[in-house]
Amino acid sequence: MNPIQKAETLSTDFYTSRELFEKQKKIFETSWQYVGDAQLMAGMPFNLYPTTYLNKYIDEPLLIVREQDAWKCLSNVCTHRGFLLFQTPQKSRKITCGYHGRRFNLDGEFEFMPEFKEVEDFPRPCDHLASVPISQWSRFLFASIDPNQDFEAIKSRLNERLYFLDMDQWRYAPEYGQTYNVNAHWALYNDNYLEGFHIPFVHETLGKMIDYGKYTTECYDDIVLQIGYADSGSMTFDLPEGHMDYGQDITAYYYWIYPNFMMNIYPWGVQINIVKPIDVDFTKVEFHYFIKDEILWERMGKDRVAEKTEREDEFVVEGVQQGMKSRFYDTGRYSAKREKGVYYFHSLIRERFLKQD
């Protein structure tokens, strides 16, 4: 790919072609997807948690299994006739299908099947439940059905700056959670998130909280990190001595992990966003809140700033989706100073999906 000073953005086909949208499933199948909050689930009286890997898009039924402090992920589909094993969280020492009684242990290994004595060459390896890779960073669980992404490198990068935050102790606040419907392609939502260029033009309230002149972007190991420095009066992190940013007035770390996970980390806590494709021009974005400091959260205005910022983002992203249909537009150019994150995201798409240099 050309350097950012010469490069052009992705073609409009990437955002408007239904055929390409279906093929983009490969992007999500080979990446790590957020599947749950380990801290929250560990506090429940269950050990089996059904979930769906990108519901309405990939639609792969999975079963998260907790054994003491260890987590596993299995297929949630019985190997007999394809029945969903669990549809709600359960507590059990065995995994038993409610359709015909096929039983598995908590490792997904086949154990018993009634009325199968006459069946030859049984059981076979395919009669076990498929195991799905699962990994954890802080309290957040991620799974991948066909991983082609180094999650250990991602975790290492996150720990570089965030090691001093004990997110396990932060309060999950479901009362503030939201799911937003965005009438735009999933990647357009990413494009907008990955640059602070639009902040002075779109986000009046947010713009007053950060020093736009100092706003920086770093890209590495499937991560884009944007750092917001405090404007006068904004709250800042109390960074420990020895921290790589010690002495800086930082009010926010904005982390994006390829291809669709975002963490907005503030002195009051963290907001995570999961971007979920539904259709070529329709996306759902989940917001989840974890609060460290209730007083700072009150000072922030609770979720009002986040709500206002999200609605402003939706307005511009949906406007871009309409513009992508124009016969007079195909690609644009990048600001070499302000759009490094967008360029990095597009580079990953070109390299891994479009197979372009």
SESEVO-514444 format. One line per field, with one value per residue (C-alpha): y, x, z. Coordinates in nm, 4 decimals, padded with zeros to 6 digits. Layout:
BEGIN
Y = (Y	...)
X = (X	...)
Z = (Z	...)
//
This chain:
BEGIN
Y = (00.0000	00.3528	00.5632	00.7770	01.0876	00.9223	00.6689	00.6728	00.5466	00.2249	00.2293	00.2865	-00.0747	-00.1927	-00.0019	-00.0538	-00.3939	-00.6625	-00.9311	-00.7855	-00.7469	-01.1208	-01.1951	-00.9624	-01.2325	-01.3702	-01.0588	-01.1417	-01.5194	-01.4831	-01.2083	-01.2134	-01.1144	-00.9980	-01.2702	-01.1649	-01.0171	-01.2798	-01.0871	-01.0602	-01.4241	-01.5535	-01.3854	-01.5697	-01.9132	-02.0721	-02.2335	-02.2675	-01.9534	-01.9721	-01.6878	-01.6162	-01.5153	-01.1946	-01.2493	-01.1723	-01.1856	-01.4819	-01.6406	-01.9135	-02.0600	-02.0922	-02.2146	-02.0515	-02.2914	-02.1882	-02.4374	-02.2601	-01.9727	-02.1248	-02.0484	-02.2669	-02.2152	-02.4918	-02.5252	-02.4980	-02.7348	-03.1031	-03.3362	-03.5680	-03.3594	-03.0016	-02.8977	-02.5994	-02.7433	-02.4409	-02.1273	-01.9802	-01.9948	-02.3177	-02.4850	-02.8442	-03.0894	-03.2325	-03.1006	-03.2924	-03.2329	-03.1810	-03.3319	-03.6932	-03.7058	-03.7031	-03.6189	-03.4515	-03.3600	-02.9994	-03.0394	-03.1156	-03.4842	-03.7248	-03.9519	-04.1180	-04.1536	-04.3581	-04.6073	-04.6113	-04.9613	-05.0829	-04.7901	-04.8868	-04.6811	-04.4723	-04.2445	-04.0686	-03.7507	-03.5489	-03.6598	-03.4403	-03.0751	-02.8463	-02.6444	-02.2729	-02.0671	-01.8281	-01.5678	-01.3094	-00.9623	-00.8025	-00.8980	-00.9204	-01.2554	-01.2934	-01.5922	-01.6642	-01.9407	-01.9333	-01.7065	-01.5371	-01.2623	-01.2551	-01.1846	-01.2184	-00.9245	-00.7256	-00.7993	-00.7016	-00.3660	-00.3006	-00.3816	-00.1314	00.1599	00.0087	-00.2169	00.0155	-00.0113	-00.2897	-00.3169	-00.6312	-00.4080	-00.1600	-00.1708	-00.2950	-00.0464	-00.2067	00.0753	00.2983	00.0443	00.1114	-00.0503	00.2016	00.1382	00.3029	00.3167	00.2729	00.0094	-00.1203	00.0013	00.3586	00.3600	00.2474	00.5088	00.7824	00.6477	00.6165	00.9861	01.2927	01.5136	01.5656	01.6577	02.0403	02.0252	01.7686	01.7397	02.0751	01.9293	01.6686	01.9250	02.1418	01.8536	01.7809	01.9744	01.9128	02.0422	01.7682	01.4871	01.1948	00.8642	00.5523	00.2369	-00.1085	-00.4792	-00.4507	-00.1587	00.2096	00.4204	00.7800	00.9864	01.2813	01.5421	01.7497	02.0992	02.3337	02.1932	01.8412	01.5416	01.3530	01.0178	00.9854	00.7973	00.6087	00.6959	00.4971	00.4983	00.5877	00.8862	00.9958	01.3721	01.4155	01.5579	01.2767	01.2696	00.9701	00.6662	00.5558	00.2007	00.0294	-00.3379	-00.4730	-00.5070	-00.3862	-00.3494	-00.0140	00.0895	00.4495	00.4735	00.7736	00.8575	00.7606	00.4186	00.2592	00.2459	-00.0391	-00.0336	-00.3409	-00.2747	-00.5487	-00.5721	-00.6576	-00.5521	-00.3687	-00.0367	-00.1240	-00.1709	-00.2177	-00.0678	-00.1876	00.0429	-00.1064	00.0925	-00.0044	00.2608	00.3088	00.6383	00.7324	01.0940	01.1504	00.9758	01.2279	01.5150	01.3765	01.4076	01.0313	00.9037	01.2337	01.3284	00.9791	00.9901	01.3309	01.2283	00.9058	01.0839	01.3313	01.0428	00.8652	01.1788	01.2099	00.8358	00.7993	01.1016	00.9391	00.6173	00.8187	00.9886	00.6506	00.5862	00.8893	00.8313	01.1243	00.9769	00.6653	00.7291	01.0169	01.1085	01.0906	01.3706	01.2492	01.4262	01.3465	01.0235	00.7755	00.5449	00.5275	00.4619	00.1802	00.0191	00.0356	-00.1105	-00.4127	-00.4563	-00.4391	-00.6806	-00.9418	-00.9194	-00.7492	-00.9052	-00.5834	-00.4662)
X = (00.0000	00.1164	00.2404	-00.0271	00.0960	00.0056	-00.2619	-00.6349	-00.9148	-01.1061	-01.3302	-01.7018	-01.7631	-01.6317	-01.9113	-02.1967	-02.1575	-02.3806	-02.1594	-01.8524	-02.0473	-02.1139	-01.7478	-01.6478	-01.7630	-01.4124	-01.2796	-01.4805	-01.4385	-01.0596	-01.0506	-01.1157	-01.4659	-01.5874	-01.8074	-01.8578	-01.7565	-01.5701	-01.6125	-01.9882	-02.0341	-01.8121	-02.0464	-02.3516	-02.4715	-02.4054	-02.1148	-02.2590	-02.3320	-02.4751	-02.3931	-02.3929	-02.0814	-02.1955	-02.5686	-02.7481	-02.4217	-02.1954	-02.4646	-02.2448	-02.3920	-02.1249	-02.1173	-01.8846	-01.7874	-01.6491	-01.4560	-01.3384	-01.1241	-01.0711	-01.2761	-01.3443	-01.5537	-01.7373	-01.9877	-02.3409	-02.4782	-02.5396	-02.3453	-02.6457	-02.9113	-02.7916	-03.0161	-02.9055	-02.7748	-02.8536	-03.0557	-03.0195	-02.7365	-02.7304	-02.5411	-02.4467	-02.1570	-02.2469	-02.3667	-02.6795	-02.8867	-03.2539	-03.3635	-03.2383	-03.0195	-02.6697	-02.4234	-02.0833	-01.8403	-01.7362	-01.4440	-01.6969	-01.6025	-01.8826	-01.9815	-02.3166	-02.6012	-02.9166	-03.0418	-02.7127	-02.5811	-02.6364	-02.4602	-02.1253	-01.8061	-01.9370	-01.8382	-01.6031	-01.3992	-01.6745	-01.9138	-01.7288	-01.8236	-01.5901	-01.3576	-01.3287	-01.0220	-01.0954	-00.8725	-00.9025	-00.7659	-00.8589	-01.2246	-01.3074	-01.3426	-01.2755	-01.3271	-01.2418	-01.3813	-01.0812	-00.8142	-00.5616	-00.4708	-00.2055	-00.4092	-00.1072	00.0539	-00.2665	-00.2758	00.0883	00.0216	-00.2804	-00.0788	00.1927	-00.0261	-00.3185	-00.1380	-00.2196	-00.5982	-00.7745	-01.0850	-01.1999	-01.2998	-01.4965	-01.8744	-02.0522	-02.3355	-02.6002	-02.8429	-02.6404	-02.5840	-02.7287	-02.7535	-02.7553	-02.8934	-02.6745	-02.7863	-02.4378	-02.1777	-01.9848	-01.6495	-01.7755	-01.8420	-01.4815	-01.3476	-01.5153	-01.3936	-01.0343	-00.9682	-00.9998	-00.9968	-01.3729	-01.3910	-01.3758	-01.6394	-01.8824	-01.8380	-01.8694	-01.9015	-01.6292	-01.4053	-01.4129	-01.2816	-00.9637	-00.6725	-00.7120	-00.3642	-00.2042	-00.4365	-00.2198	-00.2650	-00.0486	-00.0884	00.0579	-00.0293	-00.3931	-00.4466	-00.5087	-00.4629	-00.5811	-00.4758	-00.6812	-00.4959	-00.6945	-00.8099	-00.8372	-01.0629	-01.0895	-01.0272	-00.7003	-00.5480	-00.3333	-00.0562	00.1997	00.5677	00.7423	00.4386	00.5340	00.2953	00.3820	00.3570	00.1167	-00.2336	-00.4230	-00.8001	-00.8743	-00.7234	-00.9244	-00.8321	-00.9569	-00.8807	-00.9198	-01.1790	-01.4650	-01.3853	-01.3369	-01.2443	-01.2865	-01.0935	-01.1394	-01.0456	-01.4026	-01.3927	-01.4336	-01.6936	-01.6617	-01.8208	-01.8771	-01.9584	-02.1831	-02.2580	-02.6165	-02.6550	-02.4487	-02.5950	-02.7065	-02.4967	-02.5671	-02.3252	-02.3368	-02.2189	-02.1254	-02.0097	-01.7762	-01.7430	-01.4336	-01.5181	-01.8837	-01.8006	-01.6014	-01.8785	-02.1273	-01.8930	-01.8705	-02.2475	-02.2950	-02.3763	-02.5047	-02.1780	-02.1477	-02.5071	-02.4615	-02.1319	-02.2828	-02.5778	-02.3419	-02.1295	-02.4371	-02.5395	-02.2094	-02.1609	-02.5091	-02.4418	-02.1247	-02.3174	-02.5491	-02.2532	-02.0943	-02.3741	-02.2824	-02.1595	-01.9231	-01.7287	-01.5140	-01.2105	-01.0609	-00.7219	-00.5960	-00.4763	-00.1229	-00.1396	-00.4909	-00.6047	-00.3300	-00.5790	-00.8100	-00.5125	-00.3924	-00.7389	-00.7642	-00.4135	-00.5201	-00.8317	-00.6276	-00.3655	-00.5921	-00.9183	-00.8660	-00.5169	-00.3671	-00.0119)
Z = (00.0000	-00.0724	00.2202	00.3796	00.1953	-00.1373	-00.0434	-00.1154	00.1063	00.0446	-00.2606	-00.2105	-00.3204	00.0143	00.1901	-00.0565	-00.2259	-00.0763	-00.2279	-00.0545	00.2682	00.2758	00.2067	00.4925	00.7336	00.6953	00.8703	01.1812	01.1717	01.1868	01.4515	01.8265	01.9282	02.2691	02.4213	02.7813	03.1143	03.3170	03.6420	03.5957	03.4956	03.7763	04.0234	03.8900	04.0099	03.6696	03.4898	03.1376	02.9377	02.5838	02.3469	01.9759	01.7873	01.6148	01.6201	01.2911	01.0933	01.1702	01.3918	01.5408	01.8655	02.1348	02.4930	02.7460	03.0228	03.3621	03.5721	03.8866	03.7482	03.4017	03.0928	02.7896	02.4805	02.2952	02.0160	02.1542	01.8896	01.9639	01.7333	01.6956	01.5193	01.5606	01.8479	02.0574	02.3818	02.5983	02.5421	02.8919	03.1498	03.3517	03.6342	03.5585	03.5843	03.2434	02.9078	02.8140	02.5030	02.5798	02.2474	02.2629	02.5726	02.4208	02.6975	02.7015	02.9769	03.0390	02.7976	02.5227	02.5001	02.4107	02.7012	02.6407	02.3910	02.4557	02.1940	02.0013	02.0813	01.7263	01.5611	01.4073	01.4151	01.6987	01.8616	01.6215	01.6792	01.5156	01.7915	02.0416	02.0685	01.8758	02.0966	02.0196	02.1212	02.4068	02.5691	02.8441	02.9016	03.2332	03.2854	02.9168	02.7368	02.3644	02.1342	01.7737	01.5548	01.3184	01.4707	01.2473	01.4895	01.7644	02.0742	02.3022	02.1204	02.1647	02.5386	02.5739	02.4090	02.6316	02.9419	02.8470	02.9505	03.1397	03.3874	03.6773	03.6317	03.8236	03.6107	03.7912	04.0808	03.8733	03.8898	03.5811	03.5260	03.3017	03.3757	03.1432	02.8669	02.5245	02.1836	01.9001	01.5519	01.2898	00.9278	00.7876	00.7035	01.0062	00.8691	00.8354	01.2091	01.2574	01.0172	01.2165	01.5515	01.4351	01.3852	01.6014	01.2917	01.3075	01.6773	01.6373	01.3627	01.5081	01.8865	02.0617	02.4130	02.3740	02.2080	02.5204	02.7302	02.5327	02.3911	02.0190	01.9410	02.1540	02.0395	01.9260	01.7443	01.7699	01.5571	01.6217	01.6551	01.5409	01.7789	01.7258	02.0377	02.0454	02.3451	02.4614	02.6638	02.9101	02.8409	03.1381	03.4088	03.2645	03.4876	03.4351	03.5237	03.8341	03.6559	03.8684	03.8607	03.5911	03.3639	03.0070	03.0186	03.3738	03.4143	03.1215	03.1672	02.9974	03.0171	02.7917	02.6253	02.3237	02.2210	01.9068	01.8468	01.4951	01.3619	01.5868	01.9584	02.1308	02.4851	02.5926	02.9188	03.1452	03.5061	03.6060	03.4373	03.0945	02.8228	02.5752	02.2317	02.0161	01.6505	01.5098	01.1363	01.0491	00.6856	00.4287	00.5465	00.8996	01.2132	01.5829	01.8349	02.1946	02.4755	02.8152	03.1182	03.4029	03.6721	03.8861	04.0575	04.1083	04.1991	03.8807	03.6869	03.8289	03.7358	03.3833	03.3561	03.3700	03.0217	02.8812	02.7100	02.5624	02.4383	02.2769	02.1169	01.9829	01.8238	01.6584	01.5279	01.3934	01.2054	01.0202	00.9618	00.8149	00.5968	00.4670	00.3918	00.1688	00.0038	-00.0736	-00.3221	-00.5318	-00.8859	-00.8351	-00.5419	-00.5160	-00.2947	-00.0971	00.0485	00.4067	00.6288	00.7018	01.0388	01.1559	00.9887	01.0735	01.2444	00.9438	00.7175	00.9474	00.9541	00.5757	00.5468	00.7521	00.5390	00.2200	00.3478	00.5049	00.3159	-00.0189	-00.0514	-00.1851	-00.1204)
//
